Amino acid sequence: MEPTPPQTSLQGVFDLFESRGHLVDPGDGVCQLEHALQSAALAREECCPDALLAASLLHDVGHMLEGIGGERHEAVGAAWLSRCFPEEVTEPIRLHTDAKRYLLTKAPAYADALGEASVESLKFQGGLMTAEELERFEQSPHHEAAIRLRKIDDRAKDPAAGPPRIESWRMLLARLASA
């Protein structure tokens, strides 16, 4: 039986990484904590705004909440985080799977940048987008941030990387957290 997720709060985020950050997505080869830290470090290197730094760190918390391979990890994570963080953080998270679908629809060669597991997961994530889905995605005020997050997510899977510790992100998250 899965343990109850921590309450949504700044400390709850750190508790979640402590209790479930060790989970490894076999398709990625790195644990959730390492993937999150690498994503945030890459976002920092790209001089992303604070909300996108936080989104990069937190984008896969849904995997820790519902288990690796969860089919709605982006929605689960964004909903959980929305109790504490503004939509500038949570909406790119909610949209990062749709951003993959969008990129694959608009530029099929994007598949070359994806790991096998990411290509496989496309099947249960809705496949390529229809014209209506493309338009709806492009209408979201957060679609560009979601695309940027998606591209960071795809690169943050290096088992040899040595990103900063999770504690180094506490002040940033505290500034963005509403509770």
MARBA-3410 file (N, C-alpha, C, O; in Angstrom, 1 decimal):
179
0.8,-1.2,0.0,0.0,0.0,0.0,0.9,1.2,0.0,1.8,1.3,0.8 ~ 0.6,2.2,-0.9,1.3,3.4,-1.0,1.1,4.3,0.2,-0.1,4.4,0.7 ~ 2.1,4.9,0.8,1.9,5.8,1.9,1.1,7.1,1.4,1.2,7.4,0.3 ~ 0.4,7.7,2.4,-0.3,8.9,2.1,0.6,10.0,1.7,1.6,10.2,2.4 ~ 0.3,10.7,0.6,1.2,11.8,0.3,1.2,12.9,1.3,0.2,13.1,2.0
2.3,13.6,1.5,2.4,14.7,2.4,1.4,15.8,2.1,1.0,15.9,0.9 ~ 1.0,16.6,3.0,0.2,17.7,2.8,0.9,18.7,1.9,2.1,18.9,1.9 ~ 0.1,19.4,1.0,0.8,20.4,0.1,1.2,21.6,0.9,0.3,22.3,1.4 ~ 2.5,21.8,1.0,3.1,22.9,1.6,4.5,22.9,1.2,5.0,22.0,0.5 ~ 5.2,23.9,1.5,6.6,24.0,1.1,7.3,22.8,1.8,8.1,22.1,1.1
7.1,22.6,3.0,7.7,21.4,3.7,7.3,20.1,3.1,8.0,19.1,3.0 ~ 6.0,20.0,2.7,5.4,18.8,2.1,6.2,18.5,0.8,6.4,17.3,0.5 ~ 6.6,19.5,0.0,7.3,19.2,-1.2,8.7,18.6,-0.8,9.1,17.6,-1.4 ~ 9.4,19.1,0.2,10.6,18.5,0.6,10.5,17.2,1.2,11.3,16.3,1.0 ~ 9.4,17.0,1.9,9.1,15.6,2.5,8.8,14.6,1.4,9.3,13.5,1.5
8.1,15.0,0.3,7.9,14.1,-0.8,9.2,13.7,-1.5,9.3,12.5,-1.7 ~ 10.1,14.7,-1.7,11.3,14.3,-2.3,12.1,13.4,-1.4,12.8,12.5,-1.9 ~ 12.0,13.6,-0.1,12.8,12.8,0.9,12.2,11.4,0.9,13.0,10.4,0.9 ~ 10.9,11.2,0.9,10.3,9.9,1.0,10.2,9.1,-0.3,10.2,7.9,-0.3 ~ 10.1,9.9,-1.4,9.9,9.2,-2.7,10.8,9.6,-3.8,10.7,9.1,-5.0
11.7,10.5,-3.5,12.7,10.9,-4.6,13.6,9.9,-5.1,14.2,10.0,-6.1 ~ 13.7,8.8,-4.4,14.6,7.7,-4.8,14.0,6.8,-5.9,14.7,6.0,-6.5 ~ 12.7,7.0,-6.1,12.0,6.2,-7.2,12.6,6.4,-8.5,12.9,7.6,-8.9 ~ 12.9,5.4,-9.3,13.6,5.5,-10.6,12.6,5.1,-11.7,11.9,4.0,-11.6 ~ 12.5,5.9,-12.7,11.8,5.6,-13.9,12.7,4.7,-14.7,13.7,5.3,-15.2
12.4,3.5,-14.9,13.4,2.6,-15.7,13.7,3.2,-17.1,14.8,2.9,-17.6 ~ 12.8,3.9,-17.7,13.1,4.5,-19.0,14.1,5.6,-19.0,14.7,6.0,-20.0 ~ 14.2,6.2,-17.8,15.1,7.4,-17.7,16.5,7.1,-17.1,17.5,7.7,-17.4 ~ 16.5,6.1,-16.2,17.8,5.7,-15.6,18.2,6.5,-14.5,19.3,6.3,-14.0 ~ 17.5,7.5,-14.0,17.8,8.4,-12.9,16.6,8.4,-12.0,15.5,8.3,-12.4
16.9,8.6,-10.7,15.8,8.7,-9.7,15.1,10.1,-9.9,15.6,11.0,-10.5 ~ 13.9,10.2,-9.3,13.1,11.4,-9.4,13.8,12.6,-8.9,13.7,13.7,-9.5 ~ 14.5,12.5,-7.8,15.2,13.6,-7.2,16.3,14.1,-8.1,16.4,15.3,-8.4 ~ 17.1,13.1,-8.6,18.2,13.5,-9.6,17.6,14.2,-10.8,18.2,15.2,-11.3 ~ 16.5,13.7,-11.3,15.9,14.3,-12.5,15.4,15.7,-12.3,15.6,16.6,-13.1
14.8,15.8,-11.1,14.3,17.2,-10.7,15.5,18.2,-10.6,15.4,19.3,-11.0 ~ 16.5,17.7,-9.9,17.7,18.6,-9.7,18.4,19.0,-11.0,18.8,20.1,-11.2 ~ 18.5,18.0,-11.8,19.1,18.3,-13.1,18.3,19.2,-14.0,18.8,20.1,-14.6 ~ 16.9,19.0,-13.9,16.0,19.9,-14.7,16.2,21.3,-14.2,16.3,22.3,-15.0 ~ 16.2,21.5,-12.9,16.3,22.9,-12.3,17.6,23.5,-12.6,17.7,24.7,-12.9
18.7,22.7,-12.6,20.0,23.2,-12.9,20.1,23.6,-14.4,20.7,24.7,-14.7 ~ 19.5,22.9,-15.3,19.5,23.2,-16.7,18.7,24.5,-16.9,19.1,25.4,-17.7 ~ 17.6,24.6,-16.2,16.7,25.9,-16.3,17.5,27.1,-15.8,17.4,28.2,-16.4 ~ 18.3,26.9,-14.7,19.1,28.0,-14.2,20.2,28.4,-15.2,20.4,29.6,-15.5 ~ 20.8,27.4,-15.9,21.8,27.7,-16.9,21.2,28.4,-18.1,21.9,29.2,-18.7
19.9,28.2,-18.4,19.2,28.9,-19.4,18.6,30.2,-19.0,18.0,30.9,-19.8 ~ 18.9,30.6,-17.8,18.4,31.9,-17.2,16.9,32.0,-17.3,16.3,33.1,-17.6 ~ 16.2,30.9,-16.9,14.8,30.9,-16.9,14.3,31.8,-15.7,15.0,31.9,-14.7 ~ 13.1,32.3,-15.9,12.5,33.1,-14.8,12.2,32.1,-13.6,12.2,30.9,-13.7 ~ 12.1,32.7,-12.4,11.9,31.9,-11.2,10.8,30.9,-11.2,11.0,29.8,-10.8
9.7,31.3,-11.8,8.5,30.3,-11.8,8.9,29.1,-12.7,8.5,28.0,-12.4 ~ 9.6,29.3,-13.8,10.0,28.2,-14.6,11.1,27.4,-13.9,11.2,26.2,-14.2 ~ 12.0,28.0,-13.2,13.0,27.2,-12.4,12.2,26.3,-11.4,12.6,25.1,-11.3 ~ 11.2,26.8,-10.7,10.5,26.0,-9.8,9.7,24.9,-10.5,9.7,23.8,-10.1 ~ 9.1,25.2,-11.7,8.4,24.2,-12.5,9.3,23.1,-12.9,9.0,22.0,-13.0
10.5,23.5,-13.3,11.5,22.5,-13.7,11.9,21.6,-12.6,12.0,20.4,-12.8 ~ 12.0,22.1,-11.4,12.3,21.3,-10.2,11.1,20.3,-9.9,11.3,19.2,-9.5 ~ 9.9,20.8,-10.0,8.7,20.2,-9.5,7.9,19.4,-10.6,6.9,18.8,-10.2 ~ 8.3,19.5,-11.8,7.4,19.0,-12.9,7.0,17.6,-12.8,5.9,17.2,-13.4 ~ 7.7,16.7,-12.2,7.4,15.3,-12.1,6.9,14.8,-10.7,7.0,13.6,-10.5
6.5,15.8,-9.9,6.1,15.3,-8.5,4.9,14.4,-8.6,4.7,13.5,-7.7 ~ 4.2,14.5,-9.7,3.0,13.5,-9.9,3.5,12.1,-10.0,2.7,11.2,-9.6 ~ 4.7,11.8,-10.5,5.2,10.5,-10.5,5.4,10.0,-9.1,5.2,8.8,-8.8 ~ 5.8,10.9,-8.2,6.0,10.5,-6.8,4.7,10.3,-6.0,4.6,9.5,-5.1 ~ 3.7,11.1,-6.5,2.4,11.0,-5.8,1.6,9.8,-6.3,0.9,9.2,-5.5
1.6,9.5,-7.6,0.8,8.4,-8.1,1.6,7.2,-8.5,1.0,6.2,-8.9 ~ 2.9,7.2,-8.4,3.7,6.1,-8.8,4.3,6.3,-10.1,3.8,6.9,-11.0 ~ 5.5,5.7,-10.3,6.2,5.8,-11.6,5.3,5.2,-12.7,4.7,4.2,-12.5 ~ 5.3,5.9,-13.8,4.5,5.4,-14.9,3.0,5.9,-14.8,2.2,5.5,-15.7 ~ 2.7,6.7,-13.9,1.4,7.2,-13.7,0.9,8.0,-15.0,1.7,8.8,-15.6
-0.2,7.6,-15.5,-0.7,8.1,-16.8,-1.1,9.6,-16.7,-1.3,10.2,-17.8 ~ -1.3,10.1,-15.6,-1.8,11.5,-15.5,-0.9,12.3,-14.5,-1.3,13.2,-13.8 ~ 0.4,12.0,-14.5,1.3,12.6,-13.5,1.3,14.1,-13.6,1.5,14.7,-12.6 ~ 1.2,14.6,-14.8,1.3,16.1,-15.0,0.1,16.7,-14.3,0.2,17.8,-13.7 ~ -1.1,16.2,-14.5,-2.3,16.8,-13.9,-2.3,16.5,-12.3,-2.7,17.4,-11.6
-1.9,15.3,-11.9,-1.9,15.0,-10.5,-0.9,16.0,-9.8,-1.2,16.5,-8.7 ~ 0.3,16.1,-10.3,1.3,17.0,-9.7,0.9,18.4,-9.7,1.0,19.1,-8.7 ~ 0.4,18.9,-10.8,-0.1,20.3,-10.9,-1.2,20.6,-9.9,-1.2,21.7,-9.3 ~ -2.1,19.7,-9.8,-3.3,19.9,-8.9,-2.8,19.9,-7.4,-3.2,20.8,-6.7 ~ -1.9,19.0,-7.1,-1.3,19.0,-5.7,-0.5,20.3,-5.4,-0.7,20.9,-4.4
0.3,20.7,-6.4,1.1,21.9,-6.2,0.3,23.2,-6.2,0.7,24.2,-5.6 ~ -0.9,23.2,-6.9,-1.7,24.4,-7.0,-2.2,24.9,-5.7,-2.7,26.0,-5.6 ~ -2.2,24.0,-4.7,-2.6,24.4,-3.4,-1.6,25.3,-2.7,-1.9,25.9,-1.6 ~ -0.4,25.4,-3.3,0.7,26.1,-2.6,1.4,27.1,-3.6,1.9,28.1,-3.1 ~ 1.4,26.8,-4.9,2.1,27.6,-5.8,1.2,28.2,-6.9,0.1,27.7,-7.1
1.6,29.4,-7.4,0.8,30.1,-8.4,0.8,29.4,-9.8,1.7,28.5,-10.0 ~ -0.1,29.7,-10.6,-0.2,29.1,-11.9,1.0,29.2,-12.8,1.2,28.5,-13.7 ~ 1.8,30.3,-12.6,3.0,30.4,-13.4,4.0,29.2,-13.1,4.8,28.9,-14.0 ~ 3.8,28.6,-12.0,4.6,27.4,-11.7,3.8,26.1,-12.1,4.4,25.2,-12.8 ~ 2.5,26.1,-11.8,1.8,24.8,-12.0,1.3,24.6,-13.4,1.2,23.5,-13.9
1.0,25.6,-14.2,0.5,25.4,-15.5,1.5,24.9,-16.5,1.2,24.0,-17.2 ~ 2.8,25.3,-16.5,3.7,24.6,-17.3,3.9,23.2,-16.9,4.1,22.3,-17.8 ~ 3.7,22.9,-15.7,3.8,21.5,-15.2,2.6,20.7,-15.8,2.8,19.6,-16.3 ~ 1.4,21.2,-15.6,0.2,20.6,-16.2,0.3,20.4,-17.7,-0.2,19.4,-18.2 ~ 1.0,21.3,-18.4,1.0,21.2,-19.8,2.3,20.5,-20.4,2.4,20.4,-21.6
3.2,20.1,-19.5,4.5,19.6,-20.1,4.3,18.3,-20.9,5.1,18.0,-21.8 ~ 3.3,17.5,-20.6,3.1,16.3,-21.5,2.4,16.7,-22.8,2.8,16.2,-23.8 ~ 1.5,17.7,-22.7,0.9,18.2,-23.9,2.0,18.9,-24.8,1.9,18.9,-26.0 ~ 3.0,19.5,-24.2,4.0,20.1,-24.9,4.8,19.1,-25.7,5.2,19.3,-26.9 ~ 5.0,17.9,-25.2,5.6,16.8,-25.9,4.8,16.4,-27.1,5.3,16.3,-28.2
3.5,16.2,-26.9,2.6,15.9,-28.0,2.6,17.0,-29.1,2.6,16.7,-30.3 ~ 2.6,18.3,-28.6,2.7,19.4,-29.5,3.9,19.4,-30.4,3.9,19.5,-31.6 ~ 5.1,19.2,-29.7,6.3,19.2,-30.4,6.4,18.1,-31.4,6.9,18.3,-32.5 ~ 6.0,16.9,-31.0,6.0,15.8,-32.0,5.0,16.0,-33.1,5.3,15.5,-34.2 ~ 3.9,16.7,-32.9,3.0,16.9,-34.0,3.6,18.0,-35.0,3.5,17.8,-36.2
4.1,19.0,-34.4,4.7,20.1,-35.2,6.0,19.8,-35.9,6.3,20.2,-37.0 ~ 6.8,19.0,-35.2,8.1,18.7,-35.7,8.4,17.2,-35.4,9.1,16.9,-34.4 ~ 8.0,16.3,-36.3,8.2,14.9,-36.0,9.6,14.5,-35.7,9.9,13.5,-35.0 ~ 10.6,15.2,-36.1,12.0,14.9,-35.9,12.4,15.1,-34.4,13.4,14.6,-33.9 ~ 11.5,15.8,-33.7,11.7,15.9,-32.2,11.8,14.6,-31.5,12.4,14.5,-30.5
11.2,13.6,-32.1,11.2,12.2,-31.5,12.7,11.7,-31.3,13.0,10.9,-30.5 ~ 13.6,12.2,-32.2,15.0,11.9,-32.0,15.6,12.3,-30.7,16.6,11.7,-30.3 ~ 15.0,13.4,-30.1,15.6,13.9,-28.8,15.0,13.1,-27.6,15.4,13.4,-26.5 ~ 14.0,12.3,-27.9,13.3,11.6,-26.8,13.9,10.2,-26.5,14.4,9.5,-27.5 ~ 13.8,9.8,-25.3,14.2,8.4,-24.9,13.1,7.5,-25.4,12.0,7.9,-25.6
13.4,6.2,-25.4,12.4,5.2,-25.8,11.2,5.2,-25.0,10.0,5.1,-25.5 ~ 11.3,5.3,-23.7,10.2,5.3,-22.7,9.3,6.5,-23.0,8.1,6.4,-22.9 ~ 9.9,7.7,-23.3,9.1,8.9,-23.6,8.2,8.7,-24.9,7.1,9.1,-25.0 ~ 8.8,8.1,-25.9,8.1,7.8,-27.1,7.0,6.8,-26.8,5.9,7.0,-27.3 ~ 7.3,5.8,-26.1,6.3,4.8,-25.7,5.1,5.4,-24.9,3.9,5.0,-25.2
5.4,6.3,-24.0,4.3,6.8,-23.2,3.4,7.7,-24.0,2.3,8.0,-23.5 ~ 3.8,8.1,-25.1,3.0,9.0,-26.0,1.6,8.3,-26.3,0.6,8.9,-26.4 ~ 1.6,6.9,-26.3,0.4,6.2,-26.7,-0.7,6.5,-25.6,-1.8,6.7,-26.0 ~ -0.4,6.4,-24.3,-1.4,6.6,-23.4,-1.6,8.1,-23.0,-2.5,8.5,-22.2 ~ -0.7,9.0,-23.5,-0.8,10.4,-23.3,-1.7,11.1,-24.4,-1.8,12.3,-24.3
-2.2,10.4,-25.3,-3.1,11.0,-26.3,-2.5,11.0,-27.7,-3.3,11.4,-28.6 ~ -1.3,10.6,-27.9,-0.7,10.6,-29.3,-0.5,12.0,-29.8,-0.5,12.9,-29.1 ~ -0.4,12.0,-31.1,-0.2,13.3,-31.8,-1.5,14.2,-31.6,-2.6,13.6,-31.4 ~ -1.3,15.5,-31.6,-2.4,16.4,-31.4,-3.3,16.6,-32.7,-2.7,16.6,-33.8 ~ -4.5,16.8,-32.5,-5.4,17.1,-33.6,-5.3,18.6,-33.8,-4.6,19.3,-33.0
-5.8,19.1,-34.9,-5.8,20.6,-35.2,-6.4,21.4,-34.1,-5.9,22.4,-33.7 ~ -7.5,20.9,-33.5,-8.2,21.6,-32.4,-7.3,21.6,-31.2,-7.2,22.6,-30.5 ~ -6.6,20.5,-30.9,-5.8,20.4,-29.7,-4.6,21.3,-29.9,-4.2,22.0,-28.9 ~ -4.0,21.4,-31.1,-2.9,22.3,-31.3,-3.3,23.7,-31.1,-2.6,24.5,-30.4 ~ -4.5,24.1,-31.6,-5.0,25.5,-31.4,-5.2,25.8,-29.9,-4.9,26.8,-29.4
-5.9,24.8,-29.2,-6.1,25.1,-27.8,-4.8,25.2,-27.0,-4.7,26.0,-26.1 ~ -3.8,24.3,-27.3,-2.6,24.4,-26.6,-1.9,25.8,-26.9,-1.4,26.4,-25.9 ~ -1.9,26.2,-28.1,-1.3,27.5,-28.5,-2.0,28.7,-27.8,-1.4,29.7,-27.7 ~ -3.3,28.5,-27.5,-4.0,29.6,-26.8,-3.7,29.7,-25.3,-4.0,30.8,-24.7 ~ -3.1,28.7,-24.8,-2.8,28.8,-23.3,-1.7,29.8,-23.1,-0.7,29.9,-23.9
-1.9,30.7,-22.1,-0.8,31.7,-21.9,0.5,31.1,-21.4,1.5,31.8,-21.3 ~ 0.4,29.8,-21.0,1.6,29.1,-20.5,2.2,28.1,-21.5,3.1,27.3,-21.1 ~ 1.8,28.1,-22.7,2.3,27.1,-23.6,3.8,27.2,-23.9,4.5,26.2,-24.1 ~ 4.3,28.5,-24.0,5.7,28.6,-24.3,6.6,28.2,-23.2,7.6,27.5,-23.4 ~ 6.1,28.5,-22.0,6.9,28.0,-20.8,6.8,26.4,-20.7,7.8,25.8,-20.4
5.7,25.8,-21.1,5.6,24.4,-21.1,6.5,23.8,-22.1,7.1,22.7,-21.8 ~ 6.6,24.4,-23.3,7.5,23.9,-24.3,9.0,24.0,-23.8,9.8,23.0,-24.0 ~ 9.3,25.1,-23.2,10.7,25.2,-22.7,10.9,24.2,-21.6,12.0,23.6,-21.5 ~ 10.0,24.0,-20.7,10.1,23.0,-19.6,10.3,21.6,-20.2,11.1,20.8,-19.8 ~ 9.5,21.3,-21.3,9.6,20.0,-21.9,11.0,19.7,-22.4,11.5,18.6,-22.3
11.5,20.7,-23.1,12.9,20.5,-23.7,13.9,20.3,-22.6,14.9,19.6,-22.8 ~ 13.7,21.0,-21.5,14.6,20.8,-20.3,14.5,19.4,-19.8,15.5,18.7,-19.5 ~ 13.2,19.0,-19.6,12.9,17.7,-19.1,13.6,16.6,-19.9,14.1,15.6,-19.3 ~ 13.6,16.7,-21.2,14.1,15.7,-22.1,15.7,15.6,-21.9,16.2,14.5,-22.1 ~ 16.3,16.6,-21.5,17.8,16.6,-21.3,18.3,16.2,-19.9,19.4,16.0,-19.7
17.4,16.2,-19.0,17.8,16.0,-17.6,17.7,14.6,-17.1,17.0,14.2,-16.2 ~ 18.6,13.8,-17.8,18.5,12.3,-17.5,19.9,11.7,-17.5,20.1,10.6,-18.0 ~ 20.9,12.5,-17.0,22.3,12.1,-17.0,22.7,11.5,-15.7,22.8,12.2,-14.7 ~ 22.9,10.2,-15.6,23.3,9.5,-14.4,24.6,10.1,-13.8,24.8,9.9,-12.6 ~ 25.4,10.7,-14.6,26.7,11.2,-14.0,26.6,12.7,-13.6,27.6,13.2,-13.1
25.5,13.3,-13.8,25.4,14.7,-13.5,25.5,14.9,-11.9,25.2,14.0,-11.2 ~ 26.0,16.1,-11.5,26.1,16.4,-10.1,25.5,17.7,-9.8,26.2,18.7,-9.4 ~ 24.1,17.8,-9.9,23.5,19.1,-9.7,23.5,19.5,-8.2,23.8,18.7,-7.3 ~ 23.2,20.8,-7.9,23.1,21.2,-6.5,22.1,20.4,-5.7,21.2,19.8,-6.3 ~ 22.2,20.4,-4.4,21.3,19.7,-3.5,19.9,20.3,-3.5,19.7,21.5,-3.8
18.9,19.5,-3.1,17.5,20.0,-3.1,17.4,21.2,-2.1,16.6,22.1,-2.4 ~ 18.1,21.2,-1.0,18.0,22.3,-0.1,18.4,23.7,-0.7,17.9,24.7,-0.3 ~ 19.2,23.7,-1.8,19.6,24.9,-2.4,18.4,25.6,-3.1,18.5,26.8,-3.5 ~ 17.3,24.9,-3.3,16.1,25.5,-3.9,15.1,26.0,-3.0,14.0,26.5,-3.4 ~ 15.3,25.8,-1.7,14.3,26.1,-0.6,13.9,27.6,-0.7,12.7,27.9,-0.6
14.9,28.5,-0.8,14.5,30.0,-0.8,13.7,30.3,-2.0,12.7,31.1,-1.9 ~ 14.0,29.8,-3.1,13.3,30.1,-4.3,11.8,29.6,-4.2,10.9,30.4,-4.4 ~ 11.7,28.4,-3.8,10.3,27.9,-3.6,9.6,28.6,-2.5,8.4,28.8,-2.6 ~ 10.2,29.0,-1.5,9.6,29.8,-0.4,9.1,31.1,-0.9,8.0,31.6,-0.5 ~ 9.8,31.8,-1.8,9.4,33.0,-2.4,8.1,32.8,-3.2,7.3,33.7,-3.3
8.0,31.7,-3.9,6.9,31.5,-4.8,5.7,30.8,-4.1,4.6,30.9,-4.6 ~ 5.9,30.2,-3.0,4.8,29.5,-2.3,3.9,30.4,-1.7,4.3,31.5,-1.1 ~ 2.6,30.1,-1.7,1.6,31.0,-1.1,1.2,30.5,0.3,0.4,31.2,1.0 ~ 1.7,29.4,0.7,1.3,28.9,2.0,2.4,28.1,2.6,2.3,27.6,3.8
END
